[in-house]
Amino acid sequence: MNHSCCPNVIVTYKGTLAEVRAVREIEPGEEIFSSYIDLLYPTEDRNDRLRDSYFFSCDCRECTTKEKDKEKLEICKLDDPPSAETVKDMIRYARNVIEEFRRAKHYKSPSELLEICELSLDKMGAVFEDSNVYMLHMMYQAMGVCLYVQDWEGALCYGQKIIRPYSKHYPSYSLNVASMWLKLGRLYMTLKNRTAGVKALKRVFIAWFLH
């Protein structure tokens, strides 16, 4: 099964069983495509990951047109907008800090990891909107640290910032969105907000039903 950033199936696993489900109408004779990678990121990042892991680049419609990249790399709306060079430098910084955090998880403490997240979010926030995928990446990491140290309020705060942009950037069938709703539902329940918890968990069941 080949890769596309515009897949027509999604693969889920139950133990050693792989279930392949269509996410749109598939015509007779049409090739089946799944996605090998996380689709959150912009075209250049996705293709870097494909080359690093699978030794090929993608030429699907989304990679050819790059039509979603502008939304995924949204810049702050300022009276004096950042220059193209400033944006380019910040993208380079974001990619570096993502790699730095990946390595740091092996030897730094939770408080040190959270500090990396907070400092990088503060720096990137001068140029990027909260819906920018690099901001979302570091928010997700910060949420993970908060969950690890059982800081439920902190985790919920990050999750609430993440869920709406996730729902915009990911395809409607994405399990990443369902997983975030599940985390939020559990957090709401833990913090005794049953109404919000039930609402979030219903979103999960709807997503699972669609799969």
Buried (B, 14 or more C-beta within 10 A) or exposed (E): EEBBBBBBBBEEEEEEEEEEEEBEEEEEEEEEBBBBBBBBBBBBBBBBBBEEEEEEEBEBEBBEEEEBBEBBBBBBEEEEEBEEEEBEEBBEBBBEBBEEBEEBEEEBEBEEBBBBBEEBBEBBBEBBBBBBBBBBBBBBBBBBBBBEBEBBEBBBBBBBBBBEBBBEBBBEBBBBBBEBBBBBBBBBBBBEBEEBBEBBBEBBEEBEEEE
